[in-house]
């Protein structure tokens, strides 16, 4: 059932932001509110010219461009360039899926998530920027893919549940890997301190 993965993961994000983030923080309040709004508007869409666009995709696009606008110019340019590469990879994956579905030997959402995450981690070392280019590149890819399909009069909903499932899974895997990086760096520092203390005592 399309949308189930998206709802599960976004509700997990909401629980984390509401109950585990620092209380009294404005970022906690805004993040929780933003996630709830995304969940609420996800079933709805509107028509613009020949395109059917979900409100969730517009919300993602506007939010991410606002975040990019707060980044310094050179870093912002690299973030946009990285998201452009993610966009091309996203569209290429969907075109391969359309014309040669035999290549999808694993579940499509997992294949797409692994592809996007691999590129994201290669392109960007900053942990926050990884999520920005991952989501921004994929949602731009939705618009480009819809434009290509429109040339052949194929109906396509930009920001559908299929997209939301794939990108929610991608962000969850990226978050899991980022958490693993934090844990390894924490234990590495902890072990280094223990070794230094041992050397002092000896």
MIVO-748830 format. One record per residue (C-alpha): x negated, z, y negated; residue in three letters; residue number from 1. Coordinates in nm, 2 decimals. Layout:
   east     up  north type seq
      X      Z      Y  ALA NUM
...
//
This chain:
   east     up  north type seq
   0.00   0.00   0.00  UNK   1
  -0.15  -0.12  -0.33  UNK   2
  -0.20   0.15  -0.59  UNK   3
  -0.24   0.44  -0.35  UNK   4
  -0.62   0.46  -0.38  UNK   5
  -0.59   0.44  -0.76  UNK   6
  -0.33   0.73  -0.77  UNK   7
  -0.53   0.95  -0.53  UNK   8
  -0.86   0.91  -0.72  UNK   9
  -0.72   0.94  -1.07  UNK  10
  -0.53   1.25  -0.97  UNK  11
  -0.86   1.40  -0.84  UNK  12
  -1.02   1.31  -1.17  UNK  13
  -0.74   1.48  -1.36  UNK  14
  -0.77   1.80  -1.15  UNK  15
  -1.15   1.80  -1.21  UNK  16
  -1.11   1.75  -1.58  UNK  17
  -0.83   2.00  -1.62  UNK  18
  -0.95   2.29  -1.40  UNK  19
  -1.33   2.24  -1.37  UNK  20
  -1.45   2.13  -1.71  UNK  21
  -1.53   2.38  -1.98  UNK  22
  -1.22   2.53  -2.12  UNK  23
  -1.15   2.50  -2.49  UNK  24
  -1.35   2.17  -2.50  UNK  25
  -1.19   1.88  -2.69  UNK  26
  -1.34   1.63  -2.45  UNK  27
  -1.17   1.81  -2.16  UNK  28
  -0.83   1.78  -2.33  UNK  29
  -0.87   1.42  -2.43  UNK  30
  -1.00   1.31  -2.09  UNK  31
  -0.71   1.48  -1.91  UNK  32
  -0.46   1.33  -2.15  UNK  33
  -0.62   0.99  -2.12  UNK  34
  -0.61   1.00  -1.74  UNK  35
  -0.24   1.10  -1.74  UNK  36
  -0.16   0.82  -1.98  UNK  37
  -0.34   0.57  -1.76  UNK  38
  -0.14   0.69  -1.46  UNK  39
   0.19   0.67  -1.65  UNK  40
   0.15   0.32  -1.79  UNK  41
  -0.01   0.17  -1.48  UNK  42
   0.32   0.02  -1.34  UNK  43
   0.41  -0.16  -1.66  UNK  44
   0.30  -0.50  -1.79  UNK  45
   0.39  -0.76  -2.06  UNK  46
   0.37  -1.13  -2.10  UNK  47
   0.14  -1.30  -2.35  UNK  48
   0.15  -1.68  -2.37  UNK  49
   0.10  -1.78  -2.00  UNK  50
  -0.06  -1.45  -1.89  UNK  51
   0.09  -1.13  -1.74  UNK  52
  -0.12  -0.83  -1.86  UNK  53
  -0.08  -0.47  -1.75  UNK  54
  -0.08  -0.20  -2.01  UNK  55
  -0.35  -0.02  -1.81  UNK  56
  -0.59  -0.31  -1.85  UNK  57
  -0.54  -0.30  -2.23  UNK  58
  -0.59   0.07  -2.24  UNK  59
  -0.92   0.04  -2.04  UNK  60
  -1.04  -0.24  -2.25  UNK  61
  -0.97  -0.08  -2.59  UNK  62
  -1.11   0.26  -2.48  UNK  63
  -1.44   0.11  -2.35  UNK  64
  -1.49  -0.11  -2.66  UNK  65
  -1.44   0.20  -2.87  UNK  66
  -1.71   0.38  -2.66  UNK  67
  -1.95   0.09  -2.70  UNK  68
  -1.90   0.09  -3.07  UNK  69
  -2.04   0.44  -3.09  UNK  70
  -2.37   0.34  -2.92  UNK  71
  -2.67   0.23  -3.12  UNK  72
  -2.70  -0.14  -3.18  UNK  73
  -2.98  -0.24  -2.94  UNK  74
  -2.84  -0.02  -2.66  UNK  75
  -2.49  -0.15  -2.73  UNK  76
  -2.62  -0.51  -2.70  UNK  77
  -2.77  -0.43  -2.36  UNK  78
  -2.46  -0.26  -2.24  UNK  79
  -2.25  -0.56  -2.34  UNK  80
  -2.50  -0.79  -2.17  UNK  81
  -2.49  -0.58  -1.85  UNK  82
  -2.11  -0.58  -1.86  UNK  83
  -2.12  -0.96  -1.89  UNK  84
  -2.33  -0.98  -1.57  UNK  85
  -2.09  -0.75  -1.40  UNK  86
  -1.80  -0.98  -1.52  UNK  87
  -1.96  -1.29  -1.37  UNK  88
  -2.03  -1.11  -1.04  UNK  89
  -1.66  -0.99  -1.03  UNK  90
  -1.53  -1.34  -1.09  UNK  91
  -1.76  -1.50  -0.84  UNK  92
  -1.65  -1.25  -0.57  UNK  93
  -1.29  -1.34  -0.63  UNK  94
  -1.35  -1.71  -0.63  UNK  95
  -1.53  -1.67  -0.29  UNK  96
  -1.24  -1.47  -0.17  UNK  97
  -1.00  -1.74  -0.28  UNK  98
  -1.18  -2.04  -0.14  UNK  99
  -1.35  -1.89   0.16  UNK 100
  -1.18  -1.56   0.27  UNK 101
  -1.37  -1.57   0.60  UNK 102
  -1.67  -1.42   0.42  UNK 103
  -1.48  -1.10   0.38  UNK 104
  -1.59  -0.93   0.70  UNK 105
  -1.52  -0.58   0.56  UNK 106
  -1.22  -0.45   0.36  UNK 107
  -1.23  -0.63   0.02  UNK 108
  -1.22  -0.32  -0.20  UNK 109
  -1.52  -0.18  -0.02  UNK 110
  -1.72  -0.50  -0.04  UNK 111
  -1.63  -0.55  -0.41  UNK 112
  -1.71  -0.18  -0.49  UNK 113
  -2.05  -0.20  -0.32  UNK 114
  -2.13  -0.53  -0.50  UNK 115
  -2.04  -0.39  -0.84  UNK 116
  -2.21  -0.05  -0.79  UNK 117
  -2.53  -0.22  -0.67  UNK 118
  -2.55  -0.44  -0.98  UNK 119
  -2.45  -0.15  -1.20  UNK 120
  -2.73   0.08  -1.08  UNK 121
  -2.99  -0.20  -1.10  UNK 122
  -2.89  -0.29  -1.46  UNK 123
  -2.84   0.06  -1.60  UNK 124
  -3.03   0.39  -1.56  UNK 125
  -2.81   0.59  -1.81  UNK 126
  -2.54   0.77  -1.61  UNK 127
  -2.26   0.73  -1.87  UNK 128
  -2.34   0.37  -1.94  UNK 129
  -2.32   0.29  -1.57  UNK 130
  -1.95   0.37  -1.58  UNK 131
  -1.90   0.18  -1.90  UNK 132
  -2.05  -0.14  -1.78  UNK 133
  -1.88  -0.11  -1.44  UNK 134
  -1.53  -0.08  -1.58  UNK 135
  -1.58  -0.30  -1.88  UNK 136
  -1.74  -0.58  -1.68  UNK 137
  -1.47  -0.57  -1.42  UNK 138
  -1.18  -0.57  -1.66  UNK 139
  -1.33  -0.86  -1.85  UNK 140
  -1.37  -1.03  -1.51  UNK 141
  -0.99  -0.99  -1.46  UNK 142
  -0.93  -1.18  -1.78  UNK 143
  -1.17  -1.46  -1.70  UNK 144
  -1.04  -1.49  -1.35  UNK 145
  -0.68  -1.50  -1.48  UNK 146
  -0.79  -1.78  -1.72  UNK 147
  -0.94  -1.98  -1.44  UNK 148
  -0.63  -1.94  -1.22  UNK 149
  -0.40  -2.03  -1.51  UNK 150
  -0.57  -2.38  -1.52  UNK 151
  -0.42  -2.43  -1.17  UNK 152
  -0.09  -2.26  -1.25  UNK 153
  -0.15  -1.97  -1.01  UNK 154
   0.04  -1.65  -1.11  UNK 155
  -0.19  -1.36  -1.16  UNK 156
  -0.14  -1.01  -1.30  UNK 157
  -0.43  -0.88  -1.51  UNK 158
  -0.50  -0.52  -1.42  UNK 159
  -0.28  -0.51  -1.11  UNK 160
  -0.27  -0.23  -0.86  UNK 161
  -0.52  -0.43  -0.65  UNK 162
  -0.77  -0.42  -0.94  UNK 163
  -0.70  -0.05  -1.01  UNK 164
  -0.76   0.04  -0.65  UNK 165
  -1.09  -0.15  -0.64  UNK 166
  -1.22  -0.01  -0.97  UNK 167
  -1.10   0.35  -0.89  UNK 168
  -1.29   0.33  -0.56  UNK 169
  -1.60   0.19  -0.74  UNK 170
  -1.60   0.47  -0.99  UNK 171
  -1.55   0.73  -0.72  UNK 172
  -1.85   0.59  -0.52  UNK 173
  -2.06   0.57  -0.84  UNK 174
  -1.96   0.93  -0.93  UNK 175
  -2.06   1.05  -0.57  UNK 176
  -2.40   0.88  -0.60  UNK 177
  -2.46   1.02  -0.95  UNK 178
  -2.37   1.37  -0.82  UNK 179
  -2.62   1.32  -0.54  UNK 180
  -2.89   1.22  -0.80  UNK 181
  -2.81   1.54  -1.00  UNK 182
  -2.84   1.75  -0.68  UNK 183
  -3.17   1.60  -0.58  UNK 184
  -3.32   1.64  -0.93  UNK 185
  -3.20   2.00  -0.94  UNK 186
  -3.35   2.09  -0.60  UNK 187
  -3.67   1.91  -0.69  UNK 188
  -3.71   2.12  -1.00  UNK 189
  -3.62   2.43  -0.81  UNK 190
  -3.88   2.36  -0.53  UNK 191
  -4.14   2.28  -0.79  UNK 192
  -4.09   2.61  -0.96  UNK 193
  -4.12   2.79  -0.62  UNK 194
  -4.44   2.61  -0.55  UNK 195
  -4.58   2.70  -0.89  UNK 196
  -4.49   3.06  -0.84  UNK 197
  -4.66   3.06  -0.50  UNK 198
  -4.97   2.91  -0.65  UNK 199
  -4.98   3.18  -0.92  UNK 200
  -4.95   3.45  -0.66  UNK 201
  -5.22   3.31  -0.44  UNK 202
//
